[in-house]
Amino acid sequence: MKDRGPDLLTRIMDMLRADIDIPITDEQWRSIERAMRQKWGGKHYSVPGMSKKLAEARNIKISKDYKGGVSVPDIMLKYGLSRAGVYKALNKTGNEPA
């Protein structure tokens, strides 16, 4: 079986460990992760996407950035999108990327 890297819970736990400023021991982290895996492990959940209204507002900002001379790679970084995602946003606002 191909190794797919860390699962979503591992990634979330890593982000939390890096970003919160609360003294928690490694054993406490492992305990939290075990509890979460016991409660939700093996179940399939979805993470809903952005609402249509928020997506439209984001696309307008992307369009303004692009028209203002911001490069596609910089827009990708700013909004956390792939190149295809930026082009889709631009197309939805009537812009033809160069």
C-alpha positions, 0 to 999 in steps of 0.5 A: 500500500502506498504511503499517503503521509499524515492523515488529517487529524495528525496535520491538525494536531501538528498545527495546534502544537505549533500555534497555541501557546499553552504548556501541554506535555507530549503525553497530554497531546497523545491523550488528546489525539487518542481520544479524538481517534476513539470518538471519530476514527474510521468515520467519514466526515466532510469539510464544507467549502466556502459559501457562494457569497464568500467565494464571490467576494474572494473572487472579486478580491482576486480579480482586483489584485490581478488587475492591479498587477499582482502575479498569479503565483503571488495570488496563489500564495495570498489566497491558498489556491492552486493555479487552476483555482486562481484561473477559475476565480478570474474566469468567474469574474470575467477576466482572461488571465494572460 
